[in-house]
């Protein structure tokens, strides 16, 4: 049910993108306390991204999940920024993260909803 979308202007080869997705998946599960078997992660390269008038390395993340408490967003933001710094060298000041709490009936899976 949690979905993390990572968009960056950094070109990542297939191996680095898979590694980032794998580490991000584990981070989402740990931060939300949810089984990783439900976590989905997408890593996308968008070379046309700019932030603060610059195309220096940056990332935009969207985390959507059922029952996403506001109380964990600061810690999750820190964990995702650390992950992006370690894996891609992106400065935390060049990262935006959008957190969304999805209602159960608006999240479909396995022929139904949660």
TADAQUI-V718212 format. One record per residue. SS is DSSP state (H for helix, E for strand, - for the rest). PSI is psi in whole degrees, -180 to 180 (* if undefined). BURIAL is b if it has 16 or more other ideal C-beta (glycine too) atoms within 10 Angstrom, else e. Layout:
ss=(SS,SS)
psi=(PSI,PSI)
burial=(BURIAL,BURIAL)
This chain:
ss=(-,-,E,E,E,E,E,E,-,-,-,-,-,H,H,H,H,H,H,H,H,H,H,H,H,H,H,H,H,H,H,H,-,-,-,H,H,H,-,E,E,E,E,E,E,-,-,-,-,-,E,-,-,E,-,-,-,-,E,E,E,E,E,E,E,E,-,-,-,H,H,H,H,H,H,H,H,H,H,H,H,H,H,H,H,H,H,H,-,-,-,H,H,H,E,E,E,E,E,E,E,E,-,H,H,H,-,E,E,-,-,E,E,-)
psi=(-35,140,125,122,126,120,135,154,-1,130,121,128,169,-40,-43,-38,-43,-41,-45,-45,-42,-47,-37,-39,-46,-37,-44,-49,-44,-44,-36,-12,34,153,136,-21,-17,-6,134,137,138,132,122,140,126,98,-13,15,143,152,129,37,14,148,21,158,133,168,147,127,144,122,118,136,152,132,36,107,139,-27,-17,-5,-36,-46,-39,-41,-45,-45,-42,-39,-41,-42,-46,-34,-46,-43,-29,-3,22,127,134,-26,-8,26,129,143,127,125,132,131,116,131,142,-45,-8,13,110,150,139,52,14,-154,171,*)
burial=(b,b,b,b,b,b,b,b,b,b,e,b,e,e,e,e,b,e,e,b,b,e,e,b,b,e,b,b,b,e,b,b,e,b,e,e,e,b,b,e,b,e,b,e,e,e,e,e,b,e,b,e,e,e,e,e,b,b,b,b,b,e,b,b,b,b,e,b,e,e,e,e,e,e,e,b,b,e,b,b,b,e,b,b,e,e,b,b,e,b,e,e,e,b,b,e,b,e,b,e,e,b,e,e,e,e,e,e,e,e,e,e,e,e)
